[in-house]
Amino acid sequence: MTEATGCRDEQEKPRFSVVVAVRNGAAHLQECLDSIDAQTYPHREVVVIDGGSTDGTVELLRRNTGQRACLAYWISEPDTGVYDAWNKALEHVRGDWVLFLGASDRLLHPGVLDSLAQALRGVTDEVPVVYGRVEILGDGDHTLYALGTPWPQIRQRFLQEMCIPHPATLHRRTAFARYGDFDTNFRIAGDYDWLLRALHGTSAVFIDKGVSAMRVGGLSSDPTRSLSMLWEVRRAQRKAGLRWPGTVWLLALARVLLRTALWKCLGPARARVWLDWGRRCMGQPAYWTRTCSTHPTAPR
């Protein structure tokens, strides 16, 4: 089924397209849509790609059609994963900048897009990627920490790990024509693969503003998933011509293997306690004991 409405205002730029990929995400999708609808900046649209949900997501989208002026397009049909969904969305977006959110993500406050529009006035046409900060939410939607570091500080590290917070990243729409769509052969690291292509020989721009909030927990805090993500990250690096893994990636692998061993030897509950003890010893806030819930953690 396909539904479409309009949210057009061609008098000003930039226009933002917010893409939401979802599958069985009815528990949080309304909150995500509400955070976009509440934006004070008028030049925006929402494109939702549903992967054939059976939990009431489709009914929720039908209820929002006509009530949300900026719900420009939605469709519900099977797909092969989040990157397939994002590629479908790119056929329908009309904004100058595209932001990808998961169904359990949300924009931080009603002034997010307005503040980004003002900051973008100083961004030159050759910049393909602009990013801000994302707040990481644990159990009870409590903020654990924020991610987002200025580009000059992470430029070299980016070649070894994904250190750009994707739910807080604006992609110039015209960059997809130049660098291609998302590679659907990836299941987890397709965003990193695309950014490696787009930022080869050029720079991203960091805007020191909070953009979005992202829930974590459940599967995303399982070290076995982290291991799968690391292997995909390495595959993206090889695809980009980075033949050998760097020190940062190897250290990340060592940490994931340690977490996996603790998970298996102690069980998840005790392992979380020990892992957070290690974080506190390094002056970092607790994470593992505060991400135990099983709410949705990704667009899919």
C-alpha positions in Angstrom: 0.0 0.0 0.0 1.2 3.5 -0.8 0.0 6.7 0.8 1.1 10.2 -0.2 0.5 13.8 0.9 2.4 17.0 0.4 4.6 19.3 2.3 6.0 21.7 -0.2 7.4 25.1 0.2 9.9 26.0 -2.5 10.5 29.6 -1.4 13.4 28.9 0.9 16.3 26.5 1.3 17.5 24.3 2.8 14.7 21.8 2.8 15.1 18.7 5.0 13.9 15.2 4.2 13.7 12.9 7.2 13.6 9.2 6.2 12.3 6.7 8.7 12.8 3.0 8.1 10.7 0.7 10.2 9.6 -2.8 10.6 7.3 -3.7 13.5 8.1 -0.4 15.2 4.7 0.8 16.3 5.8 1.1 20.0 8.0 4.2 19.2 7.1 5.3 15.7 4.5 7.8 16.8 6.9 9.5 19.1 9.4 9.8 16.2 6.8 11.3 13.8 5.6 13.7 16.5 9.2 15.0 17.1 9.4 15.8 13.3 5.9 17.3 13.2 6.7 19.5 16.2 9.6 21.3 14.4 9.3 25.0 14.1 11.1 25.0 10.8 8.5 24.7 8.0 10.6 23.4 5.1 10.7 19.7 5.9 9.1 16.4 4.8 9.0 12.9 6.2 9.3 9.7 4.1 8.5 6.4 5.9 9.5 3.0 4.4 7.9 0.1 6.3 9.1 -3.4 5.6 5.8 -5.1 5.9 5.0 -4.7 9.6 2.4 -6.8 11.3 2.3 -5.0 14.7 0.0 -2.1 13.9 2.6 0.1 12.2 0.6 0.3 9.0 -2.5 1.3 10.8 -0.5 4.0 12.7 0.7 5.4 9.3 -2.8 5.4 7.9 -4.0 7.4 11.0 -1.2 9.9 10.5 -1.9 10.4 6.8 -3.6 13.7 6.2 -3.1 14.7 9.8 0.7 15.2 9.5 1.2 17.8 6.8 4.8 16.8 6.2 4.2 13.0 5.9 5.0 13.3 2.2 5.2 9.6 1.4 5.0 6.2 3.0 4.8 2.6 1.7 4.6 -0.8 3.3 6.1 -3.8 1.5 8.7 -6.4 2.0 12.4 -5.4 1.7 15.8 -6.9 2.2 16.8 -4.7 5.1 17.3 -1.2 6.2 19.6 -0.2 3.4 17.1 -1.4 0.8 14.5 0.7 2.6 16.7 3.8 2.5 17.4 3.3 -1.2 13.6 3.2 -1.8 13.2 6.4 0.2 15.8 8.2 -1.9 13.5 7.8 -4.9 11.0 10.0 -3.2 12.9 12.6 -1.2 12.8 16.2 -2.4 14.9 17.9 0.3 18.3 19.4 -0.1 19.5 17.4 2.9 18.5 13.9 4.0 18.5 12.7 7.6 17.9 9.0 8.4 16.2 8.0 11.6 15.2 4.7 13.1 11.6 4.2 14.3 12.8 4.4 17.9 14.9 7.6 17.3 13.6 11.1 17.7 14.6 14.7 17.1 15.8 16.3 20.3 13.6 19.4 20.5 11.3 21.5 18.2 14.1 23.8 17.2 16.5 21.2 15.8 15.9 21.8 12.1 15.7 25.6 12.5 19.2 25.6 14.2 20.6 23.3 11.5 19.2 25.5 8.7 21.0 28.5 10.2 24.3 26.6 10.7 24.2 25.3 7.1 24.4 28.8 5.7 28.2 28.6 6.2 28.6 25.2 4.5 30.0 25.3 1.0 28.4 23.3 -1.9 31.2 20.7 -2.1 30.6 19.4 1.4 28.6 16.1 1.1 28.1 15.4 4.8 27.2 17.5 7.9 26.7 16.0 11.3 25.9 17.1 14.9 25.5 15.2 18.2 23.2 12.4 19.1 22.2 11.6 22.6 22.3 7.9 23.6 19.3 6.8 25.7 19.4 3.8 28.0 16.7 2.2 30.1 13.9 4.6 31.0 15.0 6.9 28.2 17.7 8.4 30.5 20.5 10.0 28.6 23.8 8.0 29.0 26.1 10.3 27.0 26.3 12.2 23.7 28.2 11.3 20.6 29.7 13.7 18.1 33.2 15.0 17.7 34.6 17.7 15.4 35.8 16.4 12.1 39.5 17.4 12.5 39.7 15.3 15.6 38.3 12.1 14.1 39.3 12.4 10.5 42.1 9.7 10.7 40.2 7.6 13.2 37.2 7.5 10.8 39.2 5.3 8.5 39.3 2.7 11.2 35.9 2.9 12.8 32.5 4.5 12.4 32.8 7.6 14.6 30.2 9.8 12.9 26.8 9.5 14.7 24.6 8.6 11.8 21.2 9.5 13.3 22.6 13.0 13.6 24.0 13.2 10.1 22.8 15.2 7.1 23.5 13.9 3.7 23.4 16.3 0.7 20.8 14.7 -1.6 22.9 15.4 -4.7 25.7 13.4 -3.2 23.8 10.1 -3.8 23.9 10.7 -7.6 27.7 11.1 -7.3 28.6 8.4 -4.8 25.8 5.9 -5.4 23.1 4.5 -3.1 23.6 2.3 0.0 25.1 -1.1 -0.6 22.4 -3.6 0.3 25.0 -6.4 0.7 25.7 -4.9 4.1 23.3 -5.6 7.0 24.9 -3.3 9.7 27.6 -1.1 8.3 26.1 0.1 5.0 26.0 3.7 6.4 29.8 3.5 7.2 30.4 2.1 3.7 28.6 5.0 2.1 30.3 7.6 4.2 33.7 6.1 3.3 32.9 6.7 -0.3 31.5 10.2 0.1 34.3 11.4 2.3 37.2 10.0 0.3 39.4 13.0 -0.5 37.0 15.5 1.1 35.8 16.6 4.5 32.6 16.4 6.6 31.5 19.4 8.7 30.6 19.2 12.3 27.9 21.4 13.8 28.1 21.6 17.6 24.4 21.1 18.2 22.2 18.2 19.5 20.2 16.7 16.6 18.6 13.5 17.7 18.2 10.9 20.5 18.8 7.2 19.9 17.7 4.4 22.1 20.0 1.5 22.8 19.6 -1.8 24.6 18.4 -5.3 23.8 20.2 -6.7 20.8 22.4 -3.7 20.3 24.2 -4.3 23.6 24.8 -8.0 22.8 28.6 -8.4 22.2 27.9 -11.0 19.4 26.1 -8.2 17.4 29.1 -5.9 18.1 31.4 -8.6 16.6 29.3 -8.9 13.5 29.4 -5.1 13.1 33.2 -5.0 13.4 33.5 -7.6 10.6 31.2 -5.6 8.4 33.2 -2.4 9.2 36.4 -4.2 8.2 34.7 -5.3 4.9 33.7 -1.7 4.2 37.3 -0.7 4.8 38.7 -3.3 2.4 36.1 -2.2 -0.2 37.4 1.4 0.2 41.0 0.2 -0.5 42.1 0.1 3.2 43.9 -3.3 3.0 45.1 -3.7 6.6 43.2 -3.1 9.8 44.5 -0.2 12.0 45.3 -0.1 15.7 41.9 1.4 16.5 40.0 -1.4 14.8 42.2 -4.1 16.4 41.7 -2.6 19.9 38.0 -2.5 19.3 38.1 -6.2 18.3 40.0 -7.0 21.5 37.4 -5.2 23.6 34.5 -7.1 21.8 36.2 -10.4 22.3 36.7 -9.7 26.0 33.1 -8.7 26.4 32.0 -11.9 24.5 34.1 -14.0 26.9 32.7 -12.4 29.9 29.2 -12.8 28.5 29.7 -16.5 28.1 31.6 -17.2 31.3 29.6 -15.0 33.7 26.2 -14.7 32.0 24.8 -11.3 30.7 23.7 -9.9 34.1 27.1 -10.4 35.9 29.0 -9.5 32.8 27.2 -6.1 32.6 28.2 -5.4 36.2 31.9 -6.2 35.6 32.0 -4.2 32.3 30.6 -1.1 34.0 33.1 -1.5 36.8 35.8 -1.3 34.1 34.2 1.8 32.6 34.1 3.5 36.0 37.8 2.7 36.5 38.5 4.6 33.3 36.3 7.5 34.3 33.4 6.6 32.0 29.7 6.5 32.9 27.9 3.3 33.4 26.5 1.8 30.2 26.0 -1.9 30.3 23.8 -2.1 33.4 21.6 0.8 32.0 20.9 -0.8 28.6 19.1 -4.1 29.6 15.7 -3.5 28.2 14.5 -5.1 24.9 12.9 -2.1 23.2 13.7 -1.6 19.5 17.3 -0.5 19.0 17.5 0.0 15.3 15.4 0.9 12.3 14.9 -2.8 11.7 
